[in-house]
Amino acid sequence: MTDISLAVIGGTGVYKLADLQDVDTREIDTVYGKPSGPVRIGMLLGQRVAFLARHGEGHSVPPHLVNYRANLAALKQIGAARVLALNTVGGIGNDFGPRVLACPDQLIDYTWGRVSTIWEGAADGGHGGDALHIDFGDPYTTLLRHKIIAAARVTGVSLVGHGCYGATQGPRLETKAEIARMKRDGCDLVGMTGMPEAALARELGLDYACLAIVANWAAGCGTGEEITMAEVLANVQAASNGLPELVAELARG
């Protein structure tokens, strides 16, 4: 076990944690298999932080094949109790345009076919007995969300402190009709990795919250131009400029 104040999971375009120094690399095995890549533990502006790239450091793992259980179990094994999930998303609601950072408070799951629980009877890695019926009315840890919002305020990072994240299957982007349905459902953001990650974190007893990085307007919500990977990565880079300070401030709390 290692004393880790905070673990960060990076999404598309965030394959390393900027300004992380004195890095100790851990290759970890879990009862659920291997995570997407190594866990990097280091000092970020004076705070000890762990980082894991959700899609692998070369973006080799698509969203529907991420071993979410192994990723979270690996972070728990190194001693992390809090997880900040960075999710690259599309914007649906008017307040969620490209380069916006948002800390959503709600979630709708449109994914299918993914391993969505750690409970598998005798083969579940130590959670035998009664099935885990977690309370998931508030899918993100409220106190951690409040601390993210406070850290953004202290560091001067502009942040929308609410929103509903809609998790789709991917890896393709959504149709205009699908996004229109999601908007009617109340979604402000659309991404491909929010679930089952959030629910698994709850089952594993980890405090978990999402910091969504809006990379583009979702289909039918912006100018109507084709979404390109170059645009996505440029917007993620621009929106991430204040992340080291925000993450370090969050790690202090």
C-alpha positions, 0 to 999 in steps of 0.5 A: 500500500502507498499513501496516495492522496488522489488518483487521476484517470486520464481520458482521450487526449490526456495520456500523462499528467502534466508537471508530474515529477519524480515518477515511480512507475507501477505495473500492477496485476489485479484479480480482474486482470491488468489495467490499461497501462502502468500507474504513474505515482509522483509529486504534483506541485508538492502533492503525491498523486497517481495517474492512469491512462484509461485508454492506455498511454498510446490510446490503444484501448477503445471505450467498450474494451477498457477493463474498468474493474482492473483500472479501479482495483489497481488504484485501490491496491496502491492505496488511493481512496479518491479518484478524479476521472477526466472524461473527454466529452461532447457538449449538448447543453448550451453551457457546455461548449468546446473547451468548457470544464464541467463537474457533472452531478448526474449520469444516464447509462446508454452502454451495453454489453460491458462488465458492469459489476464486481460481484460475480459470486465466488469468482468476484475477487473477495466480494462473495455472499449477498449481491451488492445493491449499491445506492446510486441515486447520486452517482458521483461522491458529493463531497469530492464534487464540492472539493473539485468545485472549491479547488477550481475557485481557488485556482481560478479555473473556470468550471461548470459545477453541474450537468448530466453525463450521458454514457454511450457505447462508442467507439463511433460518435453518435447520430444527430437523432441519438443526441436529440434523444439524449437532450430530451432525456436531460443530458448536457454532456456525452461521453463513452467512458462514464459507465460502468466506471462510476458504478464500479468505483462505488462498489469498490468503496472509492470516492469518485467524481468526474471532471469532464473536458468538452472537446466538441459540440455533439452531433447537431448541437454546433455549427454542423461541421464534421468533428475531427480528431485534430479539433478534439485534441486541440480543444482538450489541450486548451481546456487542460491548461489549468489542470495541474493546479486544480488537481494539486489543490484538490489533492491538498484537501 
